[in-house]
Amino acid sequence: MFLVSSLSFLVFGLFLLVKPVQAINLFDLFFPPLSVKNSSRQPPKTVLAPEVVSDDAFSNTLKDSPEICSGAAGLSKTWPPKKETVEDEQGNSVDVFVAQDARDLDGEMDLVNLSNNGFRDFHTFLARGEIKCTQDDLDTSFKDLTIAGQGSASRSTPQADINVLRSLLLKQAAESLNQKKKVDTITQDYQVAWSCQGSCTELSKKPGGCRPVTLSEILFGLRSQQIYYTSRTAPPTFPPGDIISKLSQYFGNNCSSDYGCFQNRFGGQVFSPLSVGTYLFMLKQLNYTPKGNVNNRITVIRYDCYNGEKACPSPTIFNRNLPNAAALLSDQAYSASKMINPAGQASLPNTDLCDNTIVNPAPAIDKPPIGIITLFVHGLFKRLAPGETYSHSETNEIYSDYDQKSTKNSAEAEKTYANFVPAATQKQEGLKEKAFSSKTPANQNYPIPDAFNRGDAYYTTFAKLLIPASWQGNSPL
């Protein structure tokens, strides 16, 4: 019974059933283009848009046995015979071959934009939903099927499970602030609203003279309330005391604390609490699926010298931001996918992130990073005799690290989506045979894939099945 009920709500609020004339404005507001660029493990500052928490911050550290795709970038060069002009005995200028050094290989690599929109679309599926500040606005949001409305998580999950997953979200958000003992958590302490003279104001209204309200503030503001759930059957308790003590220092402006302090994070703005009633209202509507970014760490091994072979390795790490990927990689998303997935549903085949990859020519919404990665092998390869031609090739090793959840949760989510697409359509569209992950055309020679290519194909196929016939050819999907 629950499955039928859940799926009816799921279908009701799953996709962006918006008229084309509305879609552009809504997407511009909620999903502006992001730069896929170097990012750092830091709390995000004020949001770019209601559904985009930052473009230069992530929380997970990839410290726990990341999945690694490895490969190499080739470098090569040919030195033709070198000539110089000299004077002969009669004073005439003549060209002669001279000796030269074959030295230094150089190149470059660009991390370019993502190769599919799977992360962004999964975010739309489960993580979307803006905190509202009045009951009327909240009621309207729940009934809104556009991108401005609530996502499937709020509509299809039993309340007992929501309570536990929300508690996990708030706990992880607070832990992500710890800069001295960096906790590996996907959730970021992102902004959910504005506080304007002690009153809640929605993110999308972007007022002046107001301070940000983040997830950790909701937990701190409800520290005296029994709102924290550890299981779906246990009664609620007070929030964890060790976390609350650290948040007390953070909001109390003790900037030497493990968590830093609110004023430093938000440019000197002074913290003053909202009412308990306001925090409870925010908690009631808070989507339990995290928003935010995760890290795809690219390590390039370059070489500063050559003594008959590459030597003096110089590893350089680039943190490639994966925008909106937190929703898919989170523990909450995995739990939600399993709840709406019928027991015994078979996994799709070929779920290797590194090898099962296609080059995806479709343009992505996200923008490429600023700048390029230089590649080199420096040193003397050979001293060339006059008139000698020489070619030399070497490689720079490249390692692309991913949180293991990028594979595990992608496989679970695409399996869930497969339940919503008729077998005949799956066969007609060749969905099951599509590659699990994808690359950009510019990255096709490097081991830098993006997960969820096949899952996104399932998602967009099901979305099209829900579009009214009169919209065919005009839908923004």
DRENDO-1510 file (C-alpha; in Angstrom, 1 decimal, always signed):
<recs>
REC; n; res; u; v; w
REC; 1; MET; +0.0; +0.0; +0.0 .
REC; 2; PHE; +2.8; +2.4; +0.9 .
REC; 3; LEU; +4.5; +1.8; -2.4 .
REC; 4; VAL; +1.5; +2.7; -4.5 .
REC; 5; SER; +0.8; +5.7; -2.3 .
REC; 6; SER; +4.4; +6.9; -2.4 .
REC; 7; LEU; +4.7; +6.4; -6.2 .
REC; 8; SER; +1.6; +8.4; -6.8 .
REC; 9; PHE; +3.0; +11.3; -4.8 .
REC; 10; LEU; +6.4; +10.8; -6.4 .
REC; 11; VAL; +5.1; +11.1; -9.9 .
REC; 12; PHE; +3.0; +14.1; -8.9 .
REC; 13; GLY; +6.0; +16.1; -7.8 .
REC; 14; LEU; +8.9; +14.5; -9.6 .
REC; 15; PHE; +9.6; +16.5; -12.7 .
REC; 16; LEU; +9.5; +20.1; -13.8 .
REC; 17; LEU; +6.1; +20.2; -15.5 .
REC; 18; VAL; +6.4; +23.9; -16.4 .
REC; 19; LYS; +5.3; +25.7; -19.5 .
REC; 20; PRO; +8.1; +26.8; -21.8 .
REC; 21; VAL; +7.5; +30.5; -21.2 .
REC; 22; GLN; +8.1; +30.0; -17.5 .
REC; 23; ALA; +11.0; +27.6; -17.6 .
REC; 24; ILE; +13.7; +30.0; -18.6 .
REC; 25; ASN; +13.1; +32.4; -15.8 .
REC; 26; LEU; +12.7; +29.7; -13.2 .
REC; 27; PHE; +15.9; +27.9; -14.3 .
REC; 28; ASP; +17.9; +31.2; -14.4 .
REC; 29; LEU; +16.7; +31.9; -10.8 .
REC; 30; PHE; +17.2; +28.5; -9.3 .
REC; 31; PHE; +20.0; +26.9; -11.4 .
REC; 32; PRO; +22.4; +29.5; -12.8 .
REC; 33; PRO; +25.4; +28.2; -14.7 .
REC; 34; LEU; +28.3; +27.3; -12.4 .
REC; 35; SER; +32.0; +27.2; -13.0 .
REC; 36; VAL; +33.5; +23.7; -12.7 .
REC; 37; LYS; +36.7; +24.9; -11.1 .
REC; 38; ASN; +39.2; +24.5; -8.3 .
REC; 39; SER; +37.4; +24.5; -5.1 .
REC; 40; SER; +38.3; +24.2; -1.4 .
REC; 41; ARG; +37.0; +22.4; +1.7 .
REC; 42; GLN; +35.3; +25.3; +3.4 .
REC; 43; PRO; +31.9; +26.4; +4.6 .
REC; 44; PRO; +30.0; +28.1; +1.8 .
REC; 45; LYS; +29.3; +31.7; +2.2 .
REC; 46; THR; +26.0; +33.3; +1.0 .
REC; 47; VAL; +24.2; +31.3; -1.7 .
REC; 48; LEU; +24.3; +32.1; -5.4 .
REC; 49; ALA; +20.6; +31.0; -5.8 .
REC; 50; PRO; +18.1; +29.1; -3.8 .
REC; 51; GLU; +19.2; +25.7; -5.2 .
REC; 52; VAL; +22.9; +26.5; -5.5 .
REC; 53; VAL; +24.7; +26.8; -2.3 .
REC; 54; SER; +28.1; +27.8; -3.6 .
REC; 55; ASP; +30.5; +27.4; -6.6 .
REC; 56; ASP; +33.8; +27.2; -4.8 .
REC; 57; ALA; +33.2; +25.0; -1.7 .
REC; 58; PHE; +32.8; +21.4; -0.8 .
REC; 59; SER; +32.7; +19.4; +2.4 .
REC; 60; ASN; +34.0; +15.9; +1.7 .
REC; 61; THR; +37.7; +15.2; +1.9 .
REC; 62; LEU; +37.9; +12.0; -0.1 .
REC; 63; LYS; +40.1; +10.5; +2.6 .
REC; 64; ASP; +38.3; +7.1; +3.0 .
REC; 65; SER; +39.5; +4.9; +0.1 .
REC; 66; PRO; +38.4; +6.9; -2.8 .
REC; 67; GLU; +37.7; +5.3; -6.2 .
REC; 68; ILE; +40.6; +6.1; -8.5 .
REC; 69; CYS; +40.6; +6.3; -12.3 .
REC; 70; SER; +44.1; +6.3; -13.7 .
REC; 71; GLY; +45.6; +7.1; -17.0 .
REC; 72; ALA; +48.2; +9.3; -18.7 .
REC; 73; ALA; +48.6; +12.4; -20.8 .
REC; 74; GLY; +51.1; +12.1; -23.6 .
REC; 75; LEU; +53.8; +14.6; -24.4 .
REC; 76; SER; +56.0; +14.5; -27.4 .
REC; 77; LYS; +58.3; +16.8; -29.5 .
REC; 78; THR; +60.5; +16.5; -32.5 .
REC; 79; TRP; +63.8; +18.5; -32.8 .
REC; 80; PRO; +64.7; +19.0; -36.4 .
REC; 81; PRO; +68.4; +19.7; -37.3 .
REC; 82; LYS; +69.4; +23.1; -36.0 .
REC; 83; LYS; +71.2; +25.6; -38.3 .
REC; 84; GLU; +73.0; +28.8; -37.5 .
REC; 85; THR; +74.4; +31.4; -39.8 .
REC; 86; VAL; +78.2; +31.9; -39.6 .
REC; 87; GLU; +80.8; +33.6; -41.7 .
REC; 88; ASP; +83.2; +31.6; -43.7 .
REC; 89; GLU; +86.9; +32.4; -44.3 .
REC; 90; GLN; +85.9; +34.8; -47.1 .
REC; 91; GLY; +83.5; +36.7; -44.9 .
REC; 92; ASN; +80.4; +35.2; -46.5 .
REC; 93; SER; +77.3; +34.2; -44.5 .
REC; 94; VAL; +76.6; +30.5; -44.6 .
REC; 95; ASP; +74.2; +28.2; -42.8 .
REC; 96; VAL; +75.7; +25.3; -41.0 .
REC; 97; PHE; +74.3; +22.5; -38.8 .
REC; 98; VAL; +75.2; +22.8; -35.1 .
REC; 99; ALA; +74.8; +20.7; -32.1 .
REC; 100; GLN; +71.8; +21.2; -29.8 .
REC; 101; ASP; +70.2; +19.9; -26.6 .
REC; 102; ALA; +66.9; +18.1; -26.8 .
REC; 103; ARG; +65.4; +19.4; -23.6 .
REC; 104; ASP; +62.0; +19.8; -21.9 .
REC; 105; LEU; +58.5; +18.6; -22.9 .
REC; 106; ASP; +55.6; +20.8; -22.2 .
REC; 107; GLY; +51.8; +20.6; -22.7 .
REC; 108; GLU; +48.5; +21.5; -21.1 .
REC; 109; MET; +45.2; +20.0; -20.1 .
REC; 110; ASP; +41.8; +21.7; -19.4 .
REC; 111; LEU; +39.3; +20.2; -17.0 .
REC; 112; VAL; +36.4; +21.6; -18.9 .
REC; 113; ASN; +32.8; +21.4; -18.0 .
REC; 114; LEU; +30.8; +18.4; -16.8 .
REC; 115; SER; +29.8; +15.9; -19.5 .
REC; 116; ASN; +26.2; +15.2; -18.4 .
REC; 117; ASN; +23.6; +16.9; -16.3 .
REC; 118; GLY; +22.9; +13.9; -14.0 .
REC; 119; PHE; +24.0; +15.6; -10.8 .
REC; 120; ARG; +21.8; +18.6; -11.4 .
REC; 121; ASP; +18.8; +16.5; -12.5 .
REC; 122; PHE; +19.1; +14.2; -9.4 .
REC; 123; HIS; +19.1; +17.4; -7.3 .
REC; 124; THR; +15.9; +18.4; -8.9 .
REC; 125; PHE; +14.5; +14.9; -8.2 .
REC; 126; LEU; +15.2; +14.8; -4.5 .
REC; 127; ALA; +16.9; +17.9; -3.1 .
REC; 128; ARG; +15.0; +20.9; -4.3 .
REC; 129; GLY; +12.7; +23.0; -2.1 .
REC; 130; GLU; +13.2; +26.4; -0.6 .
REC; 131; ILE; +12.5; +27.3; +3.0 .
REC; 132; LYS; +9.4; +29.3; +3.3 .
REC; 133; CYS; +8.7; +31.8; +6.0 .
REC; 134; THR; +4.8; +31.6; +6.2 .
REC; 135; GLN; +2.4; +28.8; +6.3 .
REC; 136; ASP; +0.6; +30.1; +3.2 .
REC; 137; ASP; +3.8; +30.2; +1.2 .
REC; 138; LEU; +4.7; +26.7; +2.4 .
REC; 139; ASP; +1.3; +25.3; +1.3 .
REC; 140; THR; +1.7; +27.0; -2.1 .
REC; 141; SER; +5.2; +25.5; -2.5 .
REC; 142; PHE; +4.0; +22.0; -1.7 .
REC; 143; LYS; +1.4; +22.2; -4.5 .
REC; 144; ASP; +3.8; +23.8; -6.9 .
REC; 145; LEU; +5.1; +21.4; -9.6 .
REC; 146; THR; +7.6; +23.9; -11.1 .
REC; 147; ILE; +11.3; +24.1; -10.0 .
REC; 148; ALA; +10.2; +26.6; -7.3 .
REC; 149; GLY; +8.2; +23.9; -5.6 .
REC; 150; GLN; +9.2; +21.0; -3.4 .
REC; 151; GLY; +11.0; +17.9; -4.6 .
REC; 152; SER; +10.0; +14.3; -4.3 .
REC; 153; ALA; +11.7; +13.7; -1.0 .
REC; 154; SER; +9.2; +15.8; +0.8 .
REC; 155; ARG; +6.2; +14.1; -0.8 .
REC; 156; SER; +7.0; +10.4; -0.8 .
REC; 157; THR; +8.9; +9.6; +2.4 .
REC; 158; PRO; +7.3; +8.4; +5.6 .
REC; 159; GLN; +7.5; +11.0; +8.4 .
REC; 160; ALA; +9.3; +8.6; +10.7 .
REC; 161; ASP; +12.1; +8.3; +8.1 .
REC; 162; ILE; +12.1; +12.0; +7.4 .
REC; 163; ASN; +12.7; +12.7; +11.1 .
REC; 164; VAL; +15.8; +10.5; +11.2 .
REC; 165; LEU; +17.2; +11.8; +7.9 .
REC; 166; ARG; +16.7; +15.4; +8.8 .
REC; 167; SER; +18.5; +14.8; +12.1 .
REC; 168; LEU; +21.4; +13.3; +10.2 .
REC; 169; LEU; +21.4; +16.3; +7.8 .
REC; 170; LEU; +21.7; +18.8; +10.6 .
REC; 171; LYS; +24.4; +16.8; +12.5 .
REC; 172; GLN; +26.5; +16.5; +9.3 .
REC; 173; ALA; +26.1; +20.2; +8.5 .
REC; 174; ALA; +27.4; +21.1; +11.9 .
REC; 175; GLU; +30.3; +18.6; +11.6 .
REC; 176; SER; +31.3; +20.1; +8.2 .
REC; 177; LEU; +32.2; +23.3; +10.0 .
REC; 178; ASN; +35.1; +21.6; +11.9 .
REC; 179; GLN; +38.3; +23.0; +10.3 .
REC; 180; LYS; +40.7; +21.5; +12.8 .
REC; 181; LYS; +39.5; +17.9; +12.7 .
REC; 182; LYS; +38.0; +17.7; +9.2 .
REC; 183; VAL; +35.1; +15.4; +9.2 .
REC; 184; ASP; +34.4; +13.6; +5.9 .
REC; 185; THR; +30.8; +14.6; +5.3 .
REC; 186; ILE; +28.9; +15.3; +2.1 .
REC; 187; THR; +26.6; +17.8; +3.7 .
REC; 188; GLN; +27.6; +21.4; +3.8 .
REC; 189; ASP; +26.4; +24.0; +6.3 .
REC; 190; TYR; +24.6; +25.9; +3.6 .
REC; 191; GLN; +22.3; +28.9; +3.8 .
REC; 192; VAL; +18.5; +28.2; +3.9 .
REC; 193; ALA; +17.1; +31.7; +4.6 .
REC; 194; TRP; +17.8; +35.3; +5.7 .
REC; 195; SER; +17.2; +36.8; +9.1 .
REC; 196; CYS; +16.1; +40.4; +8.7 .
REC; 197; GLN; +15.8; +42.2; +12.1 .
REC; 198; GLY; +14.8; +38.9; +13.7 .
REC; 199; SER; +12.3; +37.8; +11.0 .
REC; 200; CYS; +12.6; +35.0; +8.5 .
REC; 201; THR; +12.9; +36.0; +4.8 .
REC; 202; GLU; +13.2; +33.7; +1.9 .
REC; 203; LEU; +16.4; +33.2; +0.0 .
REC; 204; SER; +15.0; +34.2; -3.3 .
REC; 205; LYS; +14.0; +37.7; -2.1 .
REC; 206; LYS; +17.7; +38.6; -1.6 .
REC; 207; PRO; +17.2; +41.5; +0.8 .
REC; 208; GLY; +19.9; +44.0; +1.9 .
REC; 209; GLY; +21.1; +44.4; +5.4 .
REC; 210; CYS; +20.2; +40.8; +6.5 .
REC; 211; ARG; +22.3; +38.0; +7.8 .
REC; 212; PRO; +22.3; +34.4; +6.5 .
REC; 213; VAL; +20.6; +31.5; +8.3 .
REC; 214; THR; +22.2; +28.2; +7.8 .
REC; 215; LEU; +21.4; +24.5; +8.7 .
REC; 216; SER; +23.6; +24.5; +11.8 .
REC; 217; GLU; +21.7; +27.5; +13.2 .
REC; 218; ILE; +18.5; +25.5; +13.1 .
REC; 219; LEU; +20.1; +22.7; +15.2 .
REC; 220; PHE; +21.6; +25.3; +17.6 .
REC; 221; GLY; +18.3; +27.2; +17.8 .
REC; 222; LEU; +16.5; +24.0; +18.8 .
REC; 223; ARG; +19.2; +22.8; +21.3 .
REC; 224; SER; +16.6; +22.9; +24.2 .
REC; 225; GLN; +14.0; +21.0; +22.2 .
REC; 226; GLN; +13.7; +17.2; +21.8 .
REC; 227; ILE; +13.8; +17.2; +18.0 .
REC; 228; TYR; +16.7; +14.8; +17.4 .
REC; 229; TYR; +16.0; +11.3; +16.1 .
REC; 230; THR; +18.5; +8.4; +16.0 .
REC; 231; SER; +16.1; +5.8; +14.6 .
REC; 232; ARG; +12.5; +5.7; +13.2 .
REC; 233; THR; +11.3; +3.8; +16.3 .
REC; 234; ALA; +13.1; +5.6; +19.1 .
REC; 235; PRO; +11.6; +8.7; +20.8 .
REC; 236; PRO; +13.3; +12.1; +20.0 .
REC; 237; THR; +16.1; +13.4; +22.2 .
REC; 238; PHE; +18.0; +16.7; +22.6 .
REC; 239; PRO; +20.6; +17.4; +19.9 .
REC; 240; PRO; +24.1; +15.9; +20.6 .
REC; 241; GLY; +25.7; +17.9; +23.4 .
REC; 242; ASP; +29.3; +17.8; +22.0 .
REC; 243; ILE; +28.1; +19.4; +18.8 .
REC; 244; ILE; +26.0; +22.0; +20.6 .
REC; 245; SER; +29.0; +23.0; +22.7 .
REC; 246; LYS; +31.0; +23.6; +19.5 .
REC; 247; LEU; +28.2; +25.5; +17.9 .
REC; 248; SER; +27.9; +27.7; +21.1 .
REC; 249; GLN; +31.5; +28.8; +20.5 .
REC; 250; TYR; +30.8; +29.3; +16.7 .
REC; 251; PHE; +27.8; +31.5; +17.2 .
REC; 252; GLY; +29.3; +33.1; +20.3 .
REC; 253; ASN; +32.2; +34.4; +18.1 .
REC; 254; ASN; +34.9; +32.3; +19.6 .
REC; 255; CYS; +37.0; +32.3; +16.4 .
REC; 256; SER; +39.7; +30.1; +17.8 .
REC; 257; SER; +37.2; +27.2; +18.2 .
REC; 258; ASP; +37.3; +24.1; +16.0 .
REC; 259; TYR; +34.4; +25.4; +14.1 .
REC; 260; GLY; +35.7; +29.0; +13.6 .
REC; 261; CYS; +33.1; +31.7; +14.1 .
REC; 262; PHE; +30.0; +33.1; +12.5 .
REC; 263; GLN; +31.3; +36.7; +12.2 .
REC; 264; ASN; +34.5; +35.7; +10.4 .
REC; 265; ARG; +32.5; +33.5; +8.0 .
REC; 266; PHE; +30.0; +36.1; +7.0 .
REC; 267; GLY; +32.1; +39.3; +6.9 .
REC; 268; GLY; +31.6; +40.6; +10.4 .
REC; 269; GLN; +27.9; +40.2; +10.6 .
REC; 270; VAL; +26.6; +39.9; +14.1 .
REC; 271; PHE; +24.6; +36.8; +15.1 .
REC; 272; SER; +21.3; +37.2; +17.0 .
REC; 273; PRO; +18.9; +34.2; +17.3 .
REC; 274; LEU; +15.5; +33.8; +15.8 .
REC; 275; SER; +12.6; +32.5; +17.8 .
REC; 276; VAL; +12.2; +28.8; +18.7 .
REC; 277; GLY; +8.9; +28.9; +16.8 .
REC; 278; THR; +10.7; +30.1; +13.6 .
REC; 279; TYR; +13.3; +27.4; +13.9 .
REC; 280; LEU; +10.6; +24.7; +14.4 .
REC; 281; PHE; +8.8; +26.0; +11.3 .
REC; 282; MET; +12.0; +25.8; +9.3 .
REC; 283; LEU; +12.7; +22.3; +10.6 .
REC; 284; LYS; +9.2; +21.1; +9.6 .
REC; 285; GLN; +9.7; +21.9; +6.0 .
REC; 286; LEU; +13.5; +21.2; +5.7 .
REC; 287; ASN; +14.3; +18.8; +2.8 .
REC; 288; TYR; +16.4; +16.1; +4.3 .
REC; 289; THR; +18.5; +15.6; +1.1 .
REC; 290; PRO; +21.7; +17.7; +1.1 .
REC; 291; LYS; +22.4; +20.4; -1.5 .
REC; 292; GLY; +25.9; +21.4; -2.4 .
REC; 293; ASN; +29.0; +20.3; -4.1 .
REC; 294; VAL; +31.4; +17.4; -3.9 .
REC; 295; ASN; +35.0; +17.0; -4.9 .
REC; 296; ASN; +36.6; +15.2; -7.8 .
REC; 297; ARG; +40.3; +15.4; -7.0 .
REC; 298; ILE; +42.6; +15.4; -10.0 .
REC; 299; THR; +46.3; +14.5; -9.3 .
REC; 300; VAL; +48.8; +15.2; -12.1 .
REC; 301; ILE; +52.3; +13.8; -11.7 .
REC; 302; ARG; +54.7; +16.1; -13.5 .
REC; 303; TYR; +58.5; +15.6; -13.6 .
REC; 304; ASP; +61.1; +18.3; -12.8 .
REC; 305; CYS; +64.1; +16.4; -14.1 .
REC; 306; TYR; +65.2; +13.7; -16.5 .
REC; 307; ASN; +68.3; +11.4; -16.0 .
REC; 308; GLY; +67.7; +8.8; -18.6 .
REC; 309; GLU; +64.2; +8.4; -17.3 .
REC; 310; LYS; +61.6; +10.6; -15.7 .
REC; 311; ALA; +62.7; +11.7; -12.2 .
REC; 312; CYS; +61.9; +14.3; -9.5 .
REC; 313; PRO; +58.1; +13.7; -9.6 .
REC; 314; SER; +56.0; +16.8; -8.7 .
REC; 315; PRO; +52.4; +15.7; -7.9 .
REC; 316; THR; +50.0; +18.5; -8.1 .
REC; 317; ILE; +46.4; +18.3; -6.9 .
REC; 318; PHE; +43.5; +20.1; -8.5 .
REC; 319; ASN; +40.1; +20.0; -6.8 .
REC; 320; ARG; +37.5; +19.8; -9.5 .
REC; 321; ASN; +34.2; +21.0; -8.2 .
REC; 322; LEU; +31.1; +18.8; -9.1 .
REC; 323; PRO; +28.2; +21.2; -8.7 .
REC; 324; ASN; +25.0; +19.9; -7.2 .
REC; 325; ALA; +26.4; +16.5; -6.7 .
REC; 326; ALA; +25.9; +16.3; -2.9 .
REC; 327; ALA; +22.3; +15.2; -3.3 .
REC; 328; LEU; +23.3; +12.1; -5.3 .
REC; 329; LEU; +26.3; +11.1; -3.1 .
REC; 330; SER; +24.6; +11.6; +0.3 .
REC; 331; ASP; +23.6; +8.9; +2.7 .
REC; 332; GLN; +20.1; +10.5; +2.7 .
REC; 333; ALA; +19.7; +10.0; -1.1 .
REC; 334; TYR; +20.8; +6.4; -0.9 .
REC; 335; SER; +18.2; +5.7; +1.9 .
REC; 336; ALA; +15.5; +7.5; -0.2 .
REC; 337; SER; +16.3; +5.5; -3.3 .
REC; 338; LYS; +16.0; +2.2; -1.4 .
REC; 339; MET; +12.6; +3.2; +0.1 .
REC; 340; ILE; +11.0; +3.8; -3.3 .
REC; 341; ASN; +12.7; +0.8; -4.9 .
REC; 342; PRO; +10.7; -2.4; -5.0 .
REC; 343; ALA; +12.4; -5.3; -3.3 .
REC; 344; GLY; +14.3; -7.6; -5.7 .
REC; 345; GLN; +14.7; -5.1; -8.5 .
REC; 346; ALA; +17.8; -6.2; -10.4 .
REC; 347; SER; +20.7; -3.8; -10.7 .
REC; 348; LEU; +21.6; -2.6; -14.2 .
REC; 349; PRO; +24.8; -4.1; -15.7 .
REC; 350; ASN; +28.2; -2.5; -16.2 .
REC; 351; THR; +28.5; +0.0; -13.4 .
REC; 352; ASP; +32.3; +0.7; -13.5 .
REC; 353; LEU; +32.9; +4.4; -13.2 .
REC; 354; CYS; +36.3; +4.4; -14.9 .
REC; 355; ASP; +36.0; +2.0; -17.8 .
REC; 356; ASN; +32.3; +2.0; -18.8 .
REC; 357; THR; +32.5; +5.5; -20.2 .
REC; 358; ILE; +31.4; +7.3; -23.4 .
REC; 359; VAL; +32.4; +10.6; -24.7 .
REC; 360; ASN; +29.2; +12.7; -24.3 .
REC; 361; PRO; +29.0; +15.5; -27.0 .
REC; 362; ALA; +26.0; +17.1; -25.4 .
REC; 363; PRO; +26.7; +20.5; -23.9 .
REC; 364; ALA; +26.5; +20.8; -20.2 .
REC; 365; ILE; +24.9; +23.6; -18.2 .
REC; 366; ASP; +28.0; +24.2; -16.2 .
REC; 367; LYS; +30.9; +26.3; -17.4 .
REC; 368; PRO; +34.6; +25.3; -17.8 .
REC; 369; PRO; +37.1; +26.4; -15.2 .
REC; 370; ILE; +39.3; +29.4; -15.5 .
REC; 371; GLY; +42.8; +28.4; -16.5 .
REC; 372; ILE; +44.5; +25.2; -17.7 .
REC; 373; ILE; +46.7; +22.6; -16.1 .
REC; 374; THR; +50.3; +22.6; -17.4 .
REC; 375; LEU; +52.0; +19.3; -18.1 .
REC; 376; PHE; +55.7; +18.8; -18.3 .
REC; 377; VAL; +58.8; +16.6; -18.2 .
REC; 378; HIS; +61.8; +18.8; -17.7 .
REC; 379; GLY; +65.4; +18.0; -18.2 .
REC; 380; LEU; +68.0; +17.0; -20.9 .
REC; 381; PHE; +66.9; +14.1; -23.1 .
REC; 382; LYS; +69.8; +14.0; -25.5 .
REC; 383; ARG; +72.7; +16.0; -26.8 .
REC; 384; LEU; +72.2; +16.1; -30.6 .
REC; 385; ALA; +75.1; +16.1; -33.1 .
REC; 386; PRO; +75.0; +18.6; -35.9 .
REC; 387; GLY; +72.4; +17.6; -38.5 .
REC; 388; GLU; +70.7; +15.1; -36.2 .
REC; 389; THR; +66.9; +14.8; -35.9 .
REC; 390; TYR; +65.4; +13.5; -32.7 .
REC; 391; SER; +61.9; +12.7; -31.4 .
REC; 392; HIS; +61.0; +12.1; -27.7 .
REC; 393; SER; +57.8; +11.1; -26.0 .
REC; 394; GLU; +56.9; +10.8; -22.3 .
REC; 395; THR; +53.7; +10.9; -20.2 .
REC; 396; ASN; +52.3; +12.6; -17.2 .
REC; 397; GLU; +50.3; +10.2; -15.0 .
REC; 398; ILE; +46.8; +11.4; -14.1 .
REC; 399; TYR; +44.7; +10.1; -11.2 .
REC; 400; SER; +41.1; +11.1; -10.8 .
REC; 401; ASP; +39.7; +10.4; -7.3 .
REC; 402; TYR; +36.0; +10.1; -6.5 .
REC; 403; ASP; +34.0; +9.4; -3.4 .
REC; 404; GLN; +32.9; +5.7; -3.6 .
REC; 405; LYS; +29.3; +6.9; -3.2 .
REC; 406; SER; +29.4; +8.4; -6.7 .
REC; 407; THR; +29.4; +4.8; -8.0 .
REC; 408; LYS; +27.2; +3.1; -5.4 .
REC; 409; ASN; +24.5; +5.8; -5.2 .
REC; 410; SER; +24.5; +6.3; -9.0 .
REC; 411; ALA; +23.8; +2.5; -9.5 .
REC; 412; GLU; +21.1; +2.6; -6.8 .
REC; 413; ALA; +19.4; +5.6; -8.3 .
REC; 414; GLU; +19.4; +4.4; -11.9 .
REC; 415; LYS; +17.9; +1.2; -10.7 .
REC; 416; THR; +15.1; +3.1; -9.1 .
REC; 417; TYR; +14.5; +5.2; -12.2 .
REC; 418; ALA; +14.3; +2.0; -14.2 .
REC; 419; ASN; +11.1; +1.1; -12.3 .
REC; 420; PHE; +9.4; +4.1; -13.9 .
REC; 421; VAL; +10.2; +3.4; -17.5 .
REC; 422; PRO; +8.2; +0.6; -19.4 .
REC; 423; ALA; +10.3; -2.3; -20.6 .
REC; 424; ALA; +9.4; -1.6; -24.2 .
REC; 425; THR; +10.6; +2.0; -23.9 .
REC; 426; GLN; +13.8; +0.9; -22.3 .
REC; 427; LYS; +14.4; -1.4; -25.2 .
REC; 428; GLN; +13.4; +1.1; -27.8 .
REC; 429; GLU; +15.7; +3.8; -26.3 .
REC; 430; GLY; +18.5; +1.3; -25.6 .
REC; 431; LEU; +18.7; +2.6; -22.0 .
REC; 432; LYS; +20.2; -0.4; -20.4 .
REC; 433; GLU; +23.0; -0.5; -22.9 .
REC; 434; LYS; +24.1; +3.1; -22.3 .
REC; 435; ALA; +27.4; +3.8; -20.6 .
REC; 436; PHE; +27.3; +4.2; -16.9 .
REC; 437; SER; +29.5; +7.3; -16.9 .
REC; 438; SER; +30.7; +9.9; -19.5 .
REC; 439; LYS; +33.5; +12.3; -20.4 .
REC; 440; THR; +33.6; +15.6; -22.2 .
REC; 441; PRO; +35.1; +15.6; -25.7 .
REC; 442; ALA; +38.1; +17.6; -24.5 .
REC; 443; ASN; +38.7; +15.2; -21.6 .
REC; 444; GLN; +38.3; +12.0; -23.7 .
REC; 445; ASN; +42.0; +11.2; -23.5 .
REC; 446; TYR; +42.2; +11.7; -19.7 .
REC; 447; PRO; +40.8; +9.5; -16.9 .
REC; 448; ILE; +38.2; +12.1; -15.8 .
REC; 449; PRO; +34.7; +10.6; -16.1 .
REC; 450; ASP; +31.4; +11.9; -14.7 .
REC; 451; ALA; +29.1; +9.4; -13.1 .
REC; 452; PHE; +25.3; +9.0; -13.7 .
REC; 453; ASN; +25.3; +9.3; -17.5 .
REC; 454; ARG; +22.9; +6.3; -17.9 .
REC; 455; GLY; +20.9; +7.3; -14.8 .
REC; 456; ASP; +20.3; +10.7; -16.3 .
REC; 457; ALA; +19.1; +9.0; -19.5 .
REC; 458; TYR; +16.5; +7.1; -17.5 .
REC; 459; TYR; +15.5; +10.2; -15.7 .
REC; 460; THR; +15.0; +12.3; -18.8 .
REC; 461; THR; +13.2; +9.5; -20.6 .
REC; 462; PHE; +10.7; +9.2; -17.8 .
REC; 463; ALA; +10.3; +12.9; -17.7 .
REC; 464; LYS; +9.3; +12.9; -21.3 .
REC; 465; LEU; +6.7; +10.2; -20.7 .
REC; 466; LEU; +5.0; +12.5; -18.3 .
REC; 467; ILE; +4.8; +15.5; -20.6 .
REC; 468; PRO; +1.3; +16.1; -22.1 .
REC; 469; ALA; +1.1; +15.4; -25.8 .
REC; 470; SER; +0.3; +19.1; -26.5 .
REC; 471; TRP; +3.7; +20.0; -25.1 .
REC; 472; GLN; +5.7; +17.7; -27.3 .
REC; 473; GLY; +8.4; +19.6; -29.1 .
REC; 474; ASN; +8.0; +22.6; -26.8 .
REC; 475; SER; +8.8; +21.3; -23.4 .
REC; 476; PRO; +11.9; +22.5; -21.6 .
REC; 477; LEU; +12.8; +18.9; -20.7 .
</recs>
